Amino acid sequence: MKPHHLIGIISLVGGLVTAEEPAKRETTATDALDISAIQKRVEEAGIPTPQSVQQLQEKADTLTHDGKWQDAASAYEAYARAANWLANLIGAGLDPFYHASYDDRKNYSVRKGDIELENLSKSYREKRDEATVSQAECFVRMNDSRHAVPLLVKALELINIKDAQLWSRARKDLYSITQVQEAP
């Protein structure tokens, strides 16, 4: 098939799709501007700051130190959610880079500030993971495996392989609950 025939077929097919689905295209354009999910998240979780996340961590750690496991578990959940939400908000500032084409990214001069923000977002994800494991450990201390296991499994899905200590803590608790022996 000659190249100009292929272009004609693509144009014809593209025209048919466009002619058949104008309402769908319009909806897609409208959806791109739909901020309702973000608004709902802000209404439910607020807008976290590094200071507010730090305060949640301190509260959870204090409750753990005092042996108030149920309250500590709830505090670690709030801390994990706030740290995750802050990581996502920081990451949103970098979205134009990550949504750019390969060529556009290649031609972009990455600034030191971009790298620092990416690292900051990563650090809040690590705090989320730590808080999730700590929350699970509260449930382990209360002998509540039904709440501990889902948290441990989720944490193990999220933990970076480079965080061997956190990985080991979560795995140890999971294997203890499931009565599985780790190989030495």
N, C-alpha and C positions, 0 to 999 in steps of 0.2 A: 504494500500500500504506500502511496506517495505521501510525503510529509504534509502537503497542503490538504490532502483528503482527510488525514487524521485530525488536523486542526479544525476542519469543517465539521467533522463528526462530534468532536468535543464541544464545539460551539453550539451545535444543534442540541446535543444532550443537555448541555448547561442551560440552554434556552428553555427546553421542556421542563426541566426541574424548576427553573425560576417561574415559568408560567403557571405550573401546577401548584406551587406552594408559596405564593406571595405573603399570605397571612403568617405562615410559619417563619419566614425570614423576618417579618416585622416583630414577631414575638421574641425571636432571638435577640434582635437589636434592643428591644425593651428590657429583656432579661439582663443584658450586659450592664444596665444601669440600676438594677434592682438591688437596693441596699437593705432590704427588710431583714435578711438573716443577720447582717452585721449589727443593725439597730437592735434586734432582739437580743443578741449576745451582749451588747453594751448595757441594755436595760437589766439583763439578768446578772451579769458578772461585774458590771462597772468597767472602769478603765484603770487597769493596774499600773502602778509605777514601781520602780526599783525599791523605793522606801516601803510601799504597802506590801510588796512581796516579802521583803525582809521582816517586817512586823509579823506577818503570818507565820513565817518560819520560826521566829523567836517564840511566838505563842505556842506553836505545836511542840517545839523542843522543851519548853517549860512544862507543859502538860505531861509530856513523856517522862521528864525527870521526876515529876511528882507522882508518877504511877497512875495517872488518870487516863487509862487506855482508851476508853470510849470517846472521851472528849478530845484526846490527842488524835485519834483516828479521824474524827471530823475535821480537826484543825489541819491535819496533813492533807486531807482531801481538798480543803479550801486553798491551801498553799500550793498544791500541785496544779490545780485548775488556774490559779492566778499566774503562776510561773509559765505555764503553757500558753495562756492567753497573751501574756507580755511577750513571750518568744515569737508568737504569731504576729503580733503588732509590729515588733521590730523587723521581722522578716518581710512584712508588707511594704516597708520602705525600700526594700531591695527587689521587689517584684518586677519593676521594669527591666532590670538586668536579666533576671531569670526567664522572663517571658520573651526576651528578644531573640532574634534569629542567631544562628551560629555566627554568621558573618558580622552582624551588628555587635555581638559580644566580643568577637575577635578584635574589632576596631575600637572598642571602648577601652579607655585607660582606667583600669581599676584604681580607685583612690584608696589611700591608707584607711580613711574613715569607713569605706565600704567593708573592708576586711575586719575592722574593729567591730562594726555593727553585726556582721555575720557571726563573729566569735561571741559577741554578747548574746545574740539570739540562741546560739548553741549552748551557752552557759545556763540560760534559763530552761532549756530543754533538759539539761543534766539535773538541774534542781527539781524539775518535775519528776524525773525518774527516781531521784533520791527520796522525794516526798512520797511517791507511790509505794516504794519498798518499805519506807518507815510506817506508812499507814497499814500495810499488810502485816508488818511486825507487831503492831498494836493488836490486830485481830489474832495473831498467833498467840500472843501473851494472854488473850482472853479465851483461848481454846475455841475460836470461832473460825474453823477451816472454810466454811461456806463463803465467808467474806474474804478471807486471806487468799485463797487459791486464785480467784479471778484477778485480783490485784497483782499477785506475783506473776501470773502468766502474762498479763498486759505489760508489766514492767519489763519482763524478759524479752518481750517483743520490741520494746523501745530502747533498752539499754545498749549503748555503744560497746562494741567488742573491746575497745581500749579501756573501758572502766571495769577492770578485772575484779576489783574489790566489791563493787556494787553487784556485779553479775554473780559473784560467789555468794554474797549474802542472800540474794533472792533465790538462787538455785538451792542453797543449803536449806532454807525454810520450805521450799516447795517439796524437795525430796524428803525432808523430815515428815511433813504432813502425809505424803503419799507412801511413806515407809520404803522408799527406794534407796539402796545403798550406792553411794558414788564410788567409782573405782579410784584407787589411790593414784 
